[in-house]
């Protein structure tokens, strides 16, 4: 793994090709790796491997919190670092019990959603929420148009569950679009504040020095 770092890579991930674990752990792990590769675009066979090698600059650039250590290769790839994966030898567990289970699998999926949002949609939230909103609006509109045609032909639609679904989808679509627009406003305000913090303007004074010391405050009685 260190030799791979010398070949120009910044992060080397260990792939436990011949895992010494039961099927109750290997099968969910394969499913998770497949979903993570599809969602992030980083296709590794063992993204959650605990054996990795890094260059110092990778560690200095990554900001990890919570349980995002599972996705260090994804975060490094997002930062522009070169990553690779090589097979490593896996030894069977000799002591203790594995903590892997359904709860940890669900936590991994939630962390995956967080990483996908931070790496792909943090600077463009409307692309995520807007897509979901337009999808809901489109399906809701099609349902309502279909029901409108039935109503024009004389069929009663007031008690049909499909009408409630169409209305619900349209309301959800508007909510998703609103969330996306609010996210865009927050992103714009953050970028504008960051830009202003790096702008320095010097205002010339007609008389006196450019910088003056403020007079000390006058004490006032209280009560």
C-alpha atoms as one frame of an Amber mdcrd trajectory, in Angstrom:
protein
   0.000   0.000   0.000   2.868   2.362   0.721   4.368   1.431  -2.649   1.082
   2.405  -4.314   1.340   5.807  -2.678   4.726   6.140  -4.333   3.094   5.530
  -7.725   1.184   8.796  -7.581  -1.874   7.871  -5.539  -2.988   9.860  -2.527
  -5.219   7.253  -0.844  -4.977   3.479  -1.080  -7.948   1.413   0.063  -7.528
  -2.175   1.183  -9.836  -4.690  -0.483 -10.527  -7.788   1.597 -10.921 -10.037
  -1.437 -11.179 -13.295   0.519 -13.189 -12.279   3.563 -13.222 -14.548   6.590
 -16.688 -13.436   7.692 -20.115 -15.128   7.701 -22.629 -14.496   4.923 -24.735
 -12.381   7.312 -21.970  -9.797   7.120 -20.550 -10.221   3.622 -23.876 -10.073
   1.736 -25.065  -6.753   3.285 -21.547  -5.397   2.759 -21.704  -6.181  -0.973
 -25.107  -4.546  -1.223 -23.836  -1.465   0.583 -20.743  -1.210  -1.625 -22.886
  -1.464  -4.752 -25.317   1.220  -3.592 -22.467   3.494  -2.460 -20.708   3.139
  -5.809 -23.889   3.955  -7.709 -24.696   6.962  -5.532 -21.214   8.500  -5.296
 -19.557   7.431  -8.540 -16.629   5.931  -6.584 -16.719   2.220  -7.363 -14.728
   0.328  -4.737 -15.241  -3.291  -3.753 -14.681  -2.609  -0.055 -15.355   1.058
   0.616 -15.766   0.438   4.351 -12.408  -1.264   4.754 -10.533  -0.307   7.891
  -7.151  -0.723   6.214  -6.115   2.366   4.285  -2.981   4.338   3.515  -2.993
   8.098   3.085  -0.706  10.925   2.225  -0.450  13.642   4.834  -2.112  16.228
   2.609  -5.228  14.061   2.395  -5.602  14.023   6.166  -5.095  17.781   6.326
  -7.843  18.431   3.770 -10.578  16.075   4.963 -13.056  17.222   7.592 -14.824
  14.176   9.002 -17.472  14.105  11.701 -19.967  11.554  12.963 -19.471   8.227
  11.192 -18.221   9.588   7.873 -15.013   7.585   8.256 -16.772   4.937   6.165
 -16.581   7.231   3.156 -13.054   8.587   3.355 -12.269   7.471  -0.234 -15.369
   9.305  -1.486 -14.472  12.489   0.370 -10.891  12.304  -0.878 -12.048  11.768
  -4.460 -14.368  14.765  -4.135 -11.391  16.877  -3.051  -9.541  15.879  -6.220
  -7.143  13.302  -4.767  -6.221  10.143  -6.656  -7.466   6.949  -5.019  -7.018
   3.265  -5.776  -7.759  -0.136  -4.281  -5.520  -3.173  -3.846  -6.243  -6.633
  -2.397  -5.146  -7.305   1.186  -5.214 -10.403   3.326  -8.097 -10.701   5.774
  -7.756 -12.699   8.968 -10.717 -14.261  10.780 -11.907 -12.729  14.031 -10.263
 -14.377  17.007 -11.752 -12.468  19.909 -14.939 -10.559  20.650 -18.129 -10.276
  18.628 -18.952  -8.230  15.567 -21.081  -5.122  16.120 -22.437  -5.271  12.572
 -26.213  -5.589  12.335 -29.378  -4.047  10.862 -28.995  -0.887  12.921 -25.485
  -0.273  11.655 -26.580  -0.973   8.083 -29.326   1.656   8.357 -26.849   4.121
   9.882 -24.554   3.512   6.922 -27.344   4.303   4.449 -28.167   7.540   6.276
 -24.493   8.528   6.336 -24.332   7.748   2.620 -27.183  10.172   1.989 -25.327
  12.826   3.970 -22.098  12.315   2.015 -23.910  12.371  -1.344 -25.587  15.649
  -0.427 -22.367  17.237   0.831 -20.291  16.147  -2.153 -22.779  16.637  -4.996
 -25.501  19.067  -3.945 -24.111  21.269  -1.178 -23.487  24.157  -3.591 -26.617
  23.498  -5.700 -29.422  22.253  -3.421 -32.108  23.169  -5.943 -30.782  20.468
  -8.275 -31.688  17.847  -5.674 -34.905  19.216  -4.207 -35.989  20.731  -7.511
 -35.718  17.384  -9.283 -37.797  15.708  -6.594 -40.278  18.594  -6.668 -40.701
  18.533 -10.429 -41.145  14.766 -10.345 -43.882  14.986  -7.729 -45.562  17.863
  -9.547 -45.453  15.983 -12.832 -46.989  12.788 -11.466 -49.587  14.744  -9.511
 -50.508  16.766 -12.577 -50.900  13.649 -14.725 -53.124  12.021 -12.100 -55.276
  15.119 -11.778 -55.581  15.496 -15.555 -56.708  11.889 -15.808 -59.290  12.432
 -13.078 -60.422  15.657 -14.742 -61.148  13.755 -17.936 -63.187  11.231 -15.941
 -65.074  14.043 -14.222 -65.901  15.674 -17.556 -67.359  12.386 -18.763 -69.705
  12.330 -15.785 -67.888   9.957 -13.448 -67.678  10.869  -9.761 -64.129  11.309
  -8.506 -64.670  12.941  -5.106 -64.301   9.698  -3.151 -61.451   8.189  -5.139
 -58.133   7.750  -3.274 -56.339   8.600  -6.517 -57.575  12.193  -6.202 -56.013
  12.512  -2.762 -52.766  11.057  -4.095 -52.677  13.558  -6.965 -53.254  16.504
  -4.652 -50.683  15.187  -2.159 -48.038  14.822  -4.878 -48.580  18.375  -6.102
 -48.352  19.788  -2.576 -45.160  17.786  -1.973 -43.747  19.091  -5.242 -44.303
  22.696  -4.198 -42.707  21.978  -0.805 -39.635  20.377  -2.379 -39.199  23.335
  -4.729 -39.557  25.754  -1.814 -36.910  23.897   0.197 -34.575  23.974  -2.809
 -35.043  27.728  -3.284 -34.422  28.373   0.412 -31.262  26.258   0.178 -30.120
  28.285  -2.836 -30.680  31.531  -0.914 -28.635  30.244   2.026 -25.862  29.086
  -0.308 -25.820  32.468  -2.053 -25.707  34.370   1.245 -22.839  32.209   2.482
 -20.881  32.734  -0.732 -21.545  36.481  -0.604 -20.425  36.705   3.027 -17.269
  34.762   2.174 -16.553  37.115  -0.733 -17.055  40.232   1.367 -14.780  38.918
   4.092 -11.929  38.947   1.545 -12.585  42.438   0.163 -10.597  45.286   1.669
 -11.468  48.882   0.928  -9.384  51.871   1.990 -11.280  55.127   2.402  -9.077
  58.240   2.340  -9.703  60.821   5.042  -9.564  64.542   4.351  -7.778  65.367
   7.587  -6.212  63.365  10.324  -4.729  59.900  10.413  -6.394  56.975   8.699
  -6.836  55.148  12.004  -7.898  56.831  15.226  -8.162  55.318  18.644 -11.677
  55.369  20.003 -12.125  57.301  23.285 -12.677  55.235  26.404 -16.338  54.651
  27.327 -17.870  56.945  29.898 -19.034  55.016  32.991 -22.706  55.359  33.788
 -24.539  54.722  37.012 -26.950  51.808  37.086 -30.125  51.861  39.145
